[in-house]
Amino acid sequence: MKAIILAAGRGSRMKDLIDERPKCLVELRGKPLLERQLEALREAGISEIAIVTGYKRELLTNRGLTEFHNSRWADTQMVSSLACAQEWLQSEPCIVSYSDIFYDAKAVVSLMECSGNIAVTYDPNWLELWEKRFGDPLLDAETFRLNTDQTLAEIGNKPKSVNEVQGQYMGLLRYTPEGWAEVLRIRAQITPIECDRMHMTGTLQRVIEAGVVPVYAVPYEAEWGEVDSADDLAAY
């Protein structure tokens, strides 16, 4: 199994912390986020790792990683960046990781062991962390509702209450070639502008609504975090 780290975006909410470097090189407890991701992936047994670059790509080369470059990184969202790695996605199952998160190898292994064609990790104990980060957890929360068979019923919409959030999507997921083919089928039905604007959770919601490929949700309860601001660094 291979892994793809999505590191094309600028991460504007980090402000001056990313003026001279990509967001994934921001340090948490003295170690860059990218290094934390690589350690977790390699500990899980994944040796072939790619990075999708965009903003300040020159700082992400010569790291022993395969590079896929999104030349339109400033005009596109994350799914278009992921599509730059289509060669890998169509050949075998791939772990996909956002570049602004941290987690340990257990999260990666849990996805590797899942039999679904699309699977995401989530934190069922998300509320305490989101209250710590935002005060009001609904300021940055998205819906995450589960079916009884541990597949997703809904993701990525604006919740009216915390009862609509059964877990927090982490930004760590897995596609098999069959799962990625369903994403391509959906993208082929919309305009190029809509493709450019598609976020990952919005894409997953479209997959759910299509009803062809189920999206499996894998709980993860060890330490993890998403770094969107200097306040997040302080919180962790």
C-alpha positions as CSV (number, residue, x, y, z in Angstrom):
1,M,0.0,0.0,0.0
2,K,1.1,3.5,-0.8
3,A,0.4,6.9,0.9
4,I,-0.2,10.4,-0.5
5,I,0.2,13.5,1.5
6,L,-1.7,16.6,0.3
7,A,0.5,19.6,0.8
8,A,-0.4,21.9,-2.1
9,G,-2.4,24.6,-0.3
10,R,-1.1,27.7,1.4
11,G,-3.1,27.5,4.6
12,S,-3.9,31.2,4.9
13,R,-5.3,31.0,8.4
14,M,-1.8,30.3,9.7
15,K,-0.9,33.9,8.6
16,D,2.8,34.8,9.2
17,L,3.7,31.2,10.2
18,I,3.6,30.2,6.6
19,D,5.0,33.2,4.9
20,E,8.3,31.4,4.3
21,R,7.3,27.7,4.3
22,P,4.4,25.4,3.5
23,K,2.0,24.6,6.3
24,C,3.3,21.1,6.7
25,L,6.7,22.4,7.8
26,V,5.2,24.3,10.7
27,E,6.6,22.8,13.9
28,L,4.6,21.2,16.7
29,R,6.6,20.5,19.8
30,G,9.8,21.0,17.9
31,K,9.0,18.7,15.0
32,P,7.5,19.6,11.6
33,L,4.0,18.2,10.9
34,L,5.3,16.5,7.8
35,E,7.9,14.6,9.8
36,R,5.2,13.5,12.2
37,Q,3.1,12.2,9.3
38,L,6.0,10.4,7.7
39,E,6.9,8.7,11.0
40,A,3.4,7.4,11.5
41,L,3.1,6.2,7.9
42,R,6.4,4.4,7.9
43,E,5.8,2.9,11.4
44,A,2.6,1.4,9.9
45,G,4.7,-0.2,7.2
46,I,4.3,2.1,4.3
47,S,7.5,2.9,2.5
48,E,6.2,4.4,-0.8
49,I,5.0,7.9,0.0
50,A,4.1,10.7,-2.4
51,I,3.5,14.4,-1.7
52,V,1.3,16.7,-3.7
53,T,3.0,20.0,-3.8
54,G,1.9,23.5,-4.8
55,Y,2.8,26.5,-2.6
56,K,6.6,26.7,-2.1
57,R,7.2,23.3,-3.6
58,E,10.9,23.9,-3.6
59,L,11.0,23.4,0.1
60,L,9.4,19.9,-0.2
61,T,11.8,18.3,-2.7
62,N,14.8,16.1,-2.0
63,R,13.0,14.3,0.9
64,G,12.9,10.9,-0.6
65,L,9.2,11.3,-1.6
66,T,7.6,11.0,-5.0
67,E,6.3,14.4,-6.0
68,F,3.0,15.1,-7.8
69,H,2.7,18.9,-8.5
70,N,-0.5,20.8,-8.7
71,S,0.4,23.8,-10.8
72,R,-3.1,25.3,-10.2
73,W,-2.9,25.0,-6.5
74,A,-4.0,28.6,-5.9
75,D,-7.2,28.1,-7.9
76,T,-8.2,24.6,-6.9
77,Q,-9.3,22.7,-3.8
78,M,-8.0,19.5,-2.2
79,V,-9.7,16.9,-4.5
80,S,-8.1,18.4,-7.6
81,S,-4.7,18.2,-5.8
82,L,-5.4,14.5,-5.1
83,A,-6.3,14.0,-8.7
84,C,-2.7,14.9,-9.6
85,A,-1.7,11.6,-8.0
86,Q,-4.2,9.7,-10.1
87,E,-1.4,7.3,-11.4
88,W,-1.1,5.9,-7.9
89,L,-4.8,6.0,-7.0
90,Q,-5.7,3.9,-10.1
91,S,-3.0,1.3,-9.4
92,E,-3.5,0.2,-5.8
93,P,-5.0,1.2,-2.5
94,C,-3.6,4.5,-1.1
95,I,-3.7,6.1,2.3
96,V,-4.4,9.8,1.8
97,S,-3.4,12.3,4.5
98,Y,-3.9,16.0,4.9
99,S,-0.6,17.8,5.6
100,D,-1.9,19.9,8.5
101,I,-2.7,17.0,10.9
102,F,-0.8,14.7,13.2
103,Y,-1.7,11.1,14.3
104,D,0.0,7.9,15.1
105,A,0.6,4.6,13.2
106,K,-2.5,3.0,14.8
107,A,-4.7,5.3,12.7
108,V,-3.0,4.3,9.5
109,V,-3.1,0.6,10.4
110,S,-6.8,0.8,11.1
111,L,-7.4,2.1,7.6
112,M,-5.1,-0.5,6.0
113,E,-7.2,-3.2,7.7
114,C,-10.5,-1.9,6.6
115,S,-12.0,-3.8,3.7
116,G,-14.1,-0.9,2.2
117,N,-13.2,0.8,-1.0
118,I,-13.4,4.2,0.7
119,A,-12.7,4.6,4.4
120,V,-12.1,7.5,6.7
121,T,-10.8,7.8,10.3
122,Y,-12.8,9.8,12.8
123,D,-12.6,10.8,16.4
124,P,-15.7,9.7,18.4
125,N,-14.6,11.8,21.3
126,W,-14.2,15.0,19.3
127,L,-16.3,17.4,21.4
128,E,-13.7,18.1,24.2
129,L,-11.0,18.9,21.6
130,W,-13.3,21.2,19.6
131,E,-14.4,23.1,22.7
132,K,-10.7,23.5,23.5
133,R,-9.9,24.9,20.0
134,F,-13.0,27.0,19.3
135,G,-15.0,27.5,22.5
136,D,-18.2,26.9,20.6
137,P,-17.6,23.6,18.9
138,L,-20.2,24.3,16.2
139,L,-18.2,27.2,14.9
140,D,-16.0,24.8,12.9
141,A,-17.9,21.5,13.1
142,E,-19.4,19.6,10.2
143,T,-22.1,16.9,10.2
144,F,-20.9,13.3,10.7
145,R,-23.7,10.8,11.0
146,L,-23.2,7.0,11.0
147,N,-25.4,4.1,9.8
148,T,-25.7,1.0,11.9
149,D,-23.2,-0.8,9.7
150,Q,-20.4,1.8,10.4
151,T,-20.8,3.4,7.1
152,L,-21.3,7.2,6.7
153,A,-24.8,8.5,6.3
154,E,-23.8,12.2,6.1
155,I,-20.6,14.3,6.2
156,G,-19.6,17.9,5.6
157,N,-22.8,19.8,6.1
158,K,-23.4,22.5,8.7
159,P,-24.8,21.0,11.9
160,K,-27.6,22.6,13.9
161,S,-26.5,20.8,17.1
162,V,-23.8,18.5,18.3
163,N,-26.2,15.6,18.0
164,E,-25.6,15.7,14.3
165,V,-21.8,15.2,14.8
166,Q,-21.2,11.6,15.9
167,G,-17.5,12.0,15.3
168,Q,-14.9,14.4,13.8
169,Y,-13.5,13.6,10.4
170,M,-9.7,13.8,10.7
171,G,-8.4,14.3,7.2
172,L,-6.9,10.8,7.0
173,L,-8.6,8.3,4.6
174,R,-8.1,5.5,2.1
175,Y,-9.1,4.9,-1.5
176,T,-8.9,1.7,-3.4
177,P,-8.8,2.0,-7.2
178,E,-12.5,1.1,-7.2
179,G,-13.3,3.9,-4.7
180,W,-11.3,6.4,-6.6
181,A,-13.1,5.4,-9.8
182,E,-16.4,6.4,-8.2
183,V,-14.9,9.8,-7.4
184,L,-13.9,10.2,-11.0
185,R,-17.3,9.1,-12.2
186,I,-18.9,11.8,-10.0
187,R,-16.5,14.5,-11.1
188,A,-17.1,13.6,-14.8
189,Q,-20.8,14.6,-14.3
190,I,-20.1,18.2,-13.1
191,T,-18.5,21.2,-14.6
192,P,-14.7,21.9,-14.5
193,I,-15.4,24.9,-12.2
194,E,-17.3,22.7,-9.8
195,C,-14.5,20.1,-9.9
196,D,-12.0,22.9,-9.0
197,R,-14.2,23.9,-6.0
198,M,-14.8,20.4,-4.6
199,H,-13.6,19.8,-1.0
200,M,-13.0,16.3,0.3
201,T,-15.9,16.1,2.6
202,G,-18.2,17.5,-0.1
203,T,-16.9,14.8,-2.5
204,L,-17.5,12.1,0.1
205,Q,-21.1,13.4,0.6
206,R,-21.7,13.1,-3.2
207,V,-20.4,9.5,-3.0
208,I,-22.8,8.8,-0.2
209,E,-25.7,10.3,-2.1
210,A,-24.9,8.3,-5.2
211,G,-25.3,5.1,-3.2
212,V,-22.9,3.1,-5.3
213,V,-19.8,2.8,-3.1
214,P,-20.3,2.9,0.7
215,V,-17.9,5.1,2.8
216,Y,-16.7,3.3,5.9
217,A,-15.9,5.1,9.1
218,V,-13.1,3.8,11.3
219,P,-13.0,5.1,14.9
220,Y,-9.7,6.4,16.3
221,E,-9.3,7.4,19.9
222,A,-5.5,8.0,20.3
223,E,-3.8,11.4,20.1
224,W,-4.3,13.4,16.9
225,G,-4.9,17.0,15.9
226,E,-5.5,19.5,13.1
227,V,-3.4,22.6,13.0
228,D,-5.2,25.6,11.4
229,S,-3.8,28.5,13.4
230,A,-1.2,29.6,15.9
231,D,-3.8,29.1,18.6
232,D,-4.0,25.4,17.6
233,L,-0.3,25.1,18.2
234,A,-0.7,26.5,21.7
235,A,-3.7,24.3,22.4
236,Y,-1.7,21.1,21.5
